[in-house]
Amino acid sequence: MSYKISYELDQLLEALVGREKQLIYDQIDKPLPHTIRFNPLKGAIAALQDLLIEQGFRFEAIEGFDNAFRIIYQPYPIGKSLSHYLGHIYVQDIASMLPPLVLNPRPGEWVLDMSAAPGSKTTQIATLMENRGVIFANDIVMKRIRSLASNLERLGIVNTAIFKLFGEQIGNQYFETFHRVLLDPACTGLGTLHKSPEVLTWWTPHHCERMASGQKGLIASAIRALRPGGVLCYSTCTLTPQENEEVIDYALKEFPVELEEISLPGLELRSGLTAFHKKRYHPSLEKACRVYPFHNETEGFFIAKMRKTAKMKKAAPKKTRNRIRVPFLSSRTSPAKKYLDFLVDHFQISGEAFSEFGYLMQQNIIFSDKELLNFPFYHRPVQCGLVAGRQMTHGAKLTTGGVHLLGYHARQNIFEISSLEELEKFVNREPTGIKLDGKGQVIVKHKDCPIGYGLADNGILKSQFPKGNWPFKLLTEAK
């Protein structure tokens, strides 16, 4: 399908990159190579890589990145692989991986992801934090929140609480609360024409200006939510100065923030603009960076890193805020203790493994990083932590996510599936015929990677692996 480039957009790109605009046009509706990162929360990267290779996939490391790989052969779509379903990998464009790396969150910190869905950057932030601390993951569209929740569950994230709030209100309600803030707001998406050419059907200068107005409101809120000395990373997947440099220029003029240098080895970058047409921007905007899609076979992106330099004056609240009690329990508090003691005994898991979490006891047993117990909730989260177990009349049952979270701590009732043929039957809930001693739940592994759980039923392993949307194909011919 051919797409028409409007005169206004053509003139914008001409002013930005000159003749190189044709390189952008050449990429329209032409998918980029798939790139992935492995999820260290699910086990050793080498073991996760081996399982993906076993399924017939081939990939190569991307220079300058510790954990980014380009798929060079896929026997079938990577999104239908077992590794994707297990949360061992996340399919994500290289440019999209940059903002969390610039933000550089640390374990134990409190981090705000103001426009979090569908969770690409949120899950990456969680892995950089080693699943410890607090991520306040916010979005306003429920459909997108469901995608966010699904991705957090798939990747085994326990340190995140999801909220459905207008981003503009967070700055006052959680004033100077967070160590770091990521703001990756809705934008006009001109950096994604390779996969979203429909952007060309609705892009207009007016729409761009309207988006920029909303982005300024969000960045003002983000700065208010940031602690003095904290770091804010602002990013978009568009190319327009109105949504990028002008938003940062506004922030530098109105708030106590300053830009910091960005170092991203392995990619060709261009500096942020200090002038465009007749407009002049703050000279420090050269510290921001532009990632053009034709340089690195990536999406187009803009990234700026700011540090808050001083405390701000708190706005007088219109009404008194009351903290919401989220009923977290410790591992030694009833009724959590009863169910956790069952898991300790059945799988021979050290009780210390459970002391790192707080618990919400519903019909499910939700594991959360214990730092969430210290966080001031002024709104009830849509979702918090990871469903890792289910309450049973006589004990508790791990979910597949719980197996991945705790499987490396278990010392008994573990079964190692050695062959790919048997593993394929197990994950497709087919009869395995595998003989098994014992009774009750069994953690199933493959080459020391926790896969899921089964039941020892009359001396046979019975799969309890969740039913997928399609059969998993593991016995493919590798190339």
PyMOL commands that set and color helices and strands:
alter all, ss='L'
color gray80, all
select helices_A, chain A and resi 7-26+40-42+45-54+78-80+82-85+94-103+120-128+142-154+167-173+190-192+199-202+205-225+241-243+245-254+283-287+293-296+336-347+351-354+370-374+400-406+420-427
alter helices_A, ss='H'
color red, helices_A
select strands_A, chain A and resi 35-38+58-61+69-73+89-91+110-113+134-139+160-164+178-183+226-236+257-260+270-271+275-276+279-280+289-291+301-308+357-361+364-369+383-384+386-392+395-398+414-416+440-446+449-457+460-463
alter strands_A, ss='S'
color yellow, strands_A
deselect
rebuild
show_as cartoon
